[in-house]
Amino acid sequence: LMNAHMERIRLSGLPLTACIDLVAASGGCLMAAPATKIIASRLAILGSIGVVQHLLNVHKLLDNHGVESITTVAGEHKRLLTNTDKPTEEAKALTEAKLKKIHRIFIDALRKYRPQVSETICDGDWFTANESMERELGLVDFIQTSDEYLDELNATRDIVYLSAKSTKWETPFFKFTSGIAASVTDRVIAKVISGEPRIF
């Protein structure tokens, strides 16, 4: 969904910069892909272009204790692998085929805007931003932190940070659970009110 929103912004003609300070691997890499420019701190983690599904199957444990798992479906492929049913080779093969389809979609969506990314690195491996630059992998365009980038812009533009005021009904528990989201909102939602419009 975030990839779609990023693409919508790019297709509207707005220059779009993605800032990666910590991690944009796997889904994060997919989200950043439509950006016209990707910057990252030198040790930020990028890549992990792959698809995985993991199940802890306890069929043998249940069987040893005389517990039978019964799954009823309408549709041959409605439920292929479960935590409690005995996995079949057919179910594993069909699931792997589905994952490969998703992987193909992932790679195509990434390379749509970053064709310089070779399919040879789309094997689930991850890289630091420094490594990507040194090896010319195409996952990042510049080494820079988001603070450095915004400070650089602020030298010639006025950046407005938006944040919500606290209200009396906000309890300590509410503040704790929403703290991360609020921090991200304060840092990420920025608008340049002079020069070319940009979205961060």
Phi, psi and omega in degrees: 000317179296323176302318180295319179293319178298318179296320179300318179295315181297316182292342177284350178099001179277133173299134187232118181250131175256128179250124181241109180265328184239290186219132168220064182254153180056246181301326178295323177295320178295321180296319185282342189308317183288352182299143177286338177214133177242122175244152182208149173292155193299330181254013175298148182264130182229167175095231185055046184276087182197178181227137181221145171227129182234132176232137172267103185269124183248024182304312182295322179298314179295319181299319179295337180255014176072024179257126181255131176262128181237119177244122180251129181228158169243108187119119188305324185251020183297318180224103185274305180236136177230172179286337191244343181269153178295123180286138177257158178296324179296316181296319179295320180293318180293321179294317178298322178297320178295317180297322178294325177295316179296320178299319179297318178297318179302308182298315181296320180293323178292312186281351176301318180252348179229068183295345179287347177284119182283143178295341181293338178262002179270049185245016180094352180287155178240161185217153170281161178299320177302314181297320179298319179291315182296323182266000180054051182280341177086009182276342181214150183258327182216147174266115183188145175276162180296324178298316179297319181295313181292322176298320179297316178294323184293344178294331182239354182222160174261120181258131180256124176261131180256134176212158182267141177283146177288145177242166185296331184280355180283111180277164176304323179295318178298316180296323179295313184287335181257003185299315182297313181298319180295319180298316179297317181299315181300323185275325192268321184284103181223146179227129176273120187265007172218154183078197181295136177294138179224155177234133181245000000 
